[in-house]
Amino acid sequence: MTTLDLVPGLITTRKEIADAYGGSVYSGGMVPAPGANMVFVYSDPATGEKHGYTFDGWAEDDEFGPLYLYTGAGAQGDQEMVRGNKILLDTLTNGREVHLFVSNGKAKGRKLVMQRYVGQVQLDAAEPYVERQAPDSEGVMRTVFVFRLRPAHSDALNVTVSDVVQPAPEFTQVELPKKLKVPKIPAQTGAKDKQTEQHSTPQTTANIPGGQRTVVRREGLLCTAFEEFLTAAGHVCKSFQITIEGEPGTFTPDLYDATDNVLYEAKGLATRNNVRMAIGQLLDYKRHLDVPKGLRLAVLLPEEPTADVRTLVKSLDIALVTQAEDGDFVGLPAT
């Protein structure tokens, strides 16, 4: 094998990468190189859009830092957690390094697509991916996986303006499935004990820029428990995927109770700042949802906030639902 130093900003080709580290040149966007204990991820937003892939790119930073979105493999029909998708998901537990490349135009006078090395990344510890709705190559809506990648180290990645998630061309509202079909990740000891969106443990250890942090899944556990509570009572629950013209990314409310026409926004902590954020999200979402008239809003919390925060919520005609010690929920909006 030839030698190729992976330095962020390097311009190379898939063939040169394969010659240096192994793996296939033509096997899709997620390529394992077992001999080097690596997986190469190739992002090409321009090509992806032809197949309905509209999520790829550098998203807005969150409280844990930079986030790159990468759409899974499968051009038609609902994507499945097989082949390349499973190869990438399995890096959570098998220790393989993940290296991200973005297409960088074609070589002069050739059809060969050049690749810019962004850097080493890893799947988000608490939420490796989400399921979203997108059109396939024939325009039919289907479910796709959107993987959430973060820098693996504190080293700077090579990110350009062109990498930013592109603004949506139009406004859309799509219903999301009531339950996301998220496979369980095998439990293991140490820093790689991670779970996905359907949370079953209260916390995990995340290796993210700035060192290890404990990611507490209060909000995920609360949403899951509340949805089960409503479903057991015969309610129909769903959510929405909202894209807004001229803005990048998608917006997804936590839960919509179609039976009672109530939109819920959950927060894992009952602090004033969290409640204020939930209020703002609810008011924003309400403007964009095409649901029956009389939509009511509710904040979902794991415990009661202070009296003044309760008064704030009530003054806005927003319901406050909290989880009792016995696991039941109190304060549901009156039907």
N, C-alpha and C positions, 0 to 999 in steps of 0.2 A: 504493500500500500504506500501511496505517496503521503507527504506531510502537508497538513493544512492547519494553520493556527486559527482557531475561532476567536476572532477579536471583533467586538461590536463595531459595525460599520463596514466590515469586510464585504466586498462584492465578489461573488463567485457563481458557480453553477451547481446544479444537482449532481452532475457527473463528477465534478471535482470533489464534492462532499462524499459521494459514494466511494470514489477511489481512495479517499483518505480514511474513511471510517466504516465503510460497508453499507449495506442496505441497498434498496432498489432505486433506480433512477426514475421509474415510471409508475410506481404503485400508489398514486394518490397523494393526499396532503399530509398524511401522518405515516411516517416511514420509520420502522424500527431498525436499529443497527445493533443486534444482540452482542456482537463481538466487542463493541465499544461501550456497551451498557448505556446506549443513548436512544432517544426517539427524536426524529427531526420533524418539525411542524412547518409546513409551507403555506403561507397565507397569500392569497391573490384576490383581493376584494373585487377587482374589475371583472375577472372571470367568474367569480362567485355570483355576482349580480345577474349574470345571464341565466343562472340556475336558481334564482330566487334567494341567493345568499346575500343578505343585506346587513348582517350584524358584525362582520369582521372589522376590527380596528381598535385603536386606543381609546378607551372610554374615559369618562370623568373619574378622577381620583375619588376614593372614598376614605373612610377613617383609617384604613390599613394601607393606603398608598395607591400606586399606579395599578391599572387593571387593563388587560388586553383581552378582547372578546374574539373567539374563534369558532366559526360555525362548523359543526360536525360533517361527516361524509354521508352521502346519499342524495342523489339528484331528484329522485321521484319517490312519492309515497312517504309515510312517516319514517323517520330515521330510526334505526335500531342500534342498540349498544353491542355491536359486533365489529369485527375487523378493525379498521383504523380507529373508530370511536372507542372501542374497548382497549385497544393498545394504549391510547392516550390516558384513559381513565385508570388503567392498571398501574400507571406510573406513581399513583398515590401509595401503592403498597409494595411494588417490586424494586424501588430504588433507582430506576433508570432516570438519567438526566434528560430533560426536555430542552431542545434548542429551537428557537423561533427564527424563521426567515420570512421575509416579505418580498414579493416579486418587485423587480427593479428595472422593468423595461426589457427590451430585446437587444441582443448583441448586434452591433452595427453590421448590416449586410447579411444577417443570419436570423433564423426563426427561433434561435435558442433564447429562452427566458433567463435573464440574470436574477440572482437572488442576493438580497442584502441581509446580512446577519444582524438581527436585533439584539440577541443575547440569550443567556440561559434563563428559562422561566420555570414555573411550577404551577400546578393547579391550585386554586384557592382551597385552603384547608377546610373551611366550614361549608362552602358551597361550590364544589368543583364545576358544576354546570347547572343551567336552567333549561327548561323546555319552552320553546317559543313557537309561534305560528308563522309560516312563511310560504310563499308560493313555490311550487316546484318548477321544473323546466317547461311545463306546459300550462303554468298559471293556476294550478289546483292547490288550494291551501292544504298544508300538512304540518306535522310537528317536527321541529328540528332541535338538535342539541346545540346550545351555545356555551362553549367551554370558557371558563373564567381563569385567565392566566395572570400570574404575578411574577415580578422579578424573583429569581431564586436566591440572589445575594444582594448586598447593598450596592454592588457595582452599578454604575449608570448603564442603561440600555440605550441603544441607538434608535431613537424615535424621531420621526420627522413630522411636519405638518400634514403630509399626505397620509400618515398613518391614523389620523384621528377619524373616529366613526363619522361617516358622512351624514349630513342632515336628511331627514325624511322628505321625499318629494311631495307627499300629500298627507292629509290626516286620515287615519284609519282606526277603527276599533274592532278588535277580534275577540271573541269569547275564548277563554282558555279552559281546558278540561278541569273538572272538579278536583281530580286527584292527579298529581304528576307521577308518571311512571318512572320512579327513580330506583335503580337497583341498590341493594345494600353493599357496602364495601366491607370486606372481611376485617374483623376487629384484630388488632395486634397491639403489642406493647410499644412503649416509647413514643417519640414525637410524631409518628406517622399514623396514630390512631385517629382516623378521620371518618366522618359520616357525611351524607349528602343532605339534600333539602328536606327529606322526610326524616327529621331528627328523632333519634331514640336515646341519645345520651345528652347530658346537660352541658358538656363542654369538650373542647379538644385543644391540642397544642398545635399552634401554627408557626412554621418557620417562614417569617416574612421579613422584609427590610427593617433593620433596627433590632433584630434578634427575635427570640421566641416570645410569643404572647399567648395567653389563654383566651380563646374565643368562646364566650359564653353564649349558648344557643337559646336564651330565654325566649326570644321572640318566635323562633321556629317551633319550639315545643308548645308555646302558648297557642299559636295558630293551629297546629295539628290537633291539640286537645279540643279546641273550640269547634273546629270543623267536625270532629267526631261527635261532639255533643249535639250540634245542630242536626247532623245527619241522622243520629239516633232518634231525634225528635221528629223525623220525617221531613226536614227542610231540604231544599235543593240549593246547593252552594256552588259557586263558580267564581271566576275572576275575569279580568280583561287585560288585553295587551293593547296599549294605546301608543300610537305614533303621531307626532304633531309636526305638521309641515314646517320645514326650516330648522327643526331641532334634531340633534343626533340622538340615537338610542330609542328605547321603548320605556314605557311606564306601566307598572302593574300594581293595581291596588291589592291589598292583602286578601280580602274576601268579600264577596257579595252574596248576601242571603236573598235569593230570588223569591223565596216563599213569602218573606215579610218585606221585601224591597228595602233592605238595609245594607248600606256599605260600611264595612268595618276597616279600620286601620289599627294594627296592633303595634305595641311597643313593649320591649322586654323589661323596661324600668319605668316606674311610676313617677318620674321626676318632672318638674315643671317644663324643662326644656324638651323632654321627650313628648309630653302631651301637646305642647305648642307646635312641635313639628308635625304630630299626627293631625292636629286641627288644620294646619296649612295644607297638608297633603289631601285631606278629605275635601276641603273647599275647592282645591285645584281639580281633583279627579271628577268631582260632581259636575263641573262645567263641560266635561268632555264625554260623559257617559250617556248613551242612548238607551235609557231604561224607562219603565213606566213612570208617570207623574207621581209625585208624593214620595220620592226617594228620601229616606232618613239616613242620618249619619251617626256613627258610633265609634268611640275610641275603646279599644280592647286592651286591658292592662292586667298584669299578674296580681295586683293588689290595689287597694284604694290609695289615691294620692292625697295630698293635704286638703284641708277644707277649702282653702282659697282656690286651689286648682279645680276642685269639684264645682265650685261656684262659677269659675270661668267657663267650664265646659257647658254647664247648665244654661248660662246666660246666652250662649250661642245656639241654643236649642239642639245640642248634640248630646246623644246618649252616652253614658259611661258604663261599660260592662267590665266586671272584674271577676277573677277566679277566687272562689272561696277555699278555705282550708281543706274541705272534703273533696275538692276537685270540680264541684259544680260551678256554674256561672250565674252571677246575679246582676240585675240591672238591665236585662234585655228590653229593648224598646217595646212598648205595649202594642199589641196587634189591633 
